[in-house]
Amino acid sequence: MSIKMKIIGLMMVFSLLLFSCKPFQEITVTDVEGFYVNKLSTSTLDAEIKLKINNPNKAGFSIYPSEFEIVFSGIRLGKAKLNKRVHLDANAEKVYSFQLNKNLADLNPFDALKLLNLDNLGKIEITGDLKVGKFYLKKNYPINYNQKVNLFR
């Protein structure tokens, strides 16, 4: 096979790949499945937040390490992190777990008492960027979510 034929074949494959691409639909956080405190002491808060993420696309992606700002009942708790890359299936809605570790030494004592309220119900606000991609293509999807949740299991 000549060089000219190889170049033409390569150009045809490249153009086929380029024209077969469809625009991707937005990946969204559809629900907070749970926000649980694993450990609460006078100095630290160790919590877990479970987010349901919807991928309406025909292709699966990877969720790369991402951070979200968490505010519970008006109290800024800090950043919840996904520390490892996980796979997001095509046309699927799955629950992913994010860890929240907060040093409570800089938290106002009145805010700490709000966390220990008896009704155990508060509004959670989640903001940040979900980093999603495949191969070398990556995109940040802004997340802005509000919902009432229980703090303890």
N, C-alpha and C positions, 0 to 999 in steps of 0.2 A: 504494500500500500504506500502510495506516495505521500509526501509531506503535505501537499496541497489537499488531498482527500482527507487526511487526518484533521487539518485545520477546518475544513468545511464541516466535517462531522462534529467536531468539537463546538463550532459555532451554532450548529443546529441544536445540539443538546443544551447548550447554554441558553439559547433563545426560547426553547421549549420550557425550560425551568423558569425563565423570567416571566413568560406570558401565562404560565399555569398558576402563578401565585394569586391568591385571592386576598382581599383585605381581611385582617383579623378582627373579630368581634371583641368587645371589651371583656376582660376577665374581672369578676366582681366578688366581693365578700357579701354573701347573701344572708348570713345569720351568725350569731354568736351562740355556739352550742353549749358553752359553759365558761365560766370565769371562776376558778377555784383557788383558794388560798391553801397552799401545802404547809407553809410554816409562817407563823407571825409571832415575832418577839419584839422586845422593846427596841432592838437595833436593826432587824432585817425583816423584809417581806419577801417570801418566795411563793410565787403564784404561777398558775398556768391558765392560758386562755386558748380555747378551742374555737377556731374560725372555720365556717363552712365556705369554701371557695368554689365558684362555678366557672367552668371553662366551656363555653358554647361552641368552640371551634372544632373542626374536623381533625385537628392535629394536637398531639400531646406536647406539653412543654415541661420545662424544669422551673421550679420556684427556687430562686437563689436566695442566699442569706439576706433577710429583710428585717427592717425594724419598724415598729409602730409605736406611736405615743399613746399612752393609756391614761384616761382621766375617769375616775370613778366617783360619782356623787360630788363633782366639783373639786376633787382632790387629785392633783397630778401625781400619778404613781410612777411615772418614768417610761422606759422603753421596753416593750416586749420584743424578743428576738427569735427568729428562726435561724439556728446556728449552722444547719447543714442543708445541702441541696436535696430537694425531694421532687419526685415526678408528679406532674399534674396530668391525669388521663384526658384523652379527647372526649368531648361531649359528656363530661362527668361533673358531678358536684360531690366533693369529698371534704372531710373534716381534717384540719391540720392543727397541730399543737404548737404554741409559741410559749416560751418561758419568760417570766418577768421576775427580775431580782432587783430589789430596791433597798437602799440603805435608809432606814427611817430616822437616823440621827438628825437629819436636816428637816424633818417633817414637823410641822406645827403640832403640839400636843392635842389641840382641839380637833385637828383633822384626824389624828390617830384614834380619838374617841369616836369620831363619825364612822370609821371603818368597823368599829366593834358594836354598832347599833343593833338593837334587838330585832328589828323587823327584817334585817338582812337583805334589803332590796334597795337597789340604787341604779342610776342611769350610768351606763358605760359609754364612753366616747373613744373611738379608735380612729386615729389619723396617721397617715404615712404613705409610703410607696411600696407596692408589692413588685419585686423584681422578678420578671418572668422572661424566659428565652429558650432558644433552641440553637445549638451550635454556637456561632459567634454573634447571632442576632439576639439582642436583649432590649427589653422595654420596661419602663416603670409605669405601673398602673396606680393612679392615686386612689387611696382608700379613705373614705370619710363615712363612718358608721356610728349610729346612736341606737341604743336599746336599753331597756330595763332588765337587769339580771340579778340573781342571787349571788352573794359573795362567797358563802360557805356551802359545802355540799350537804 
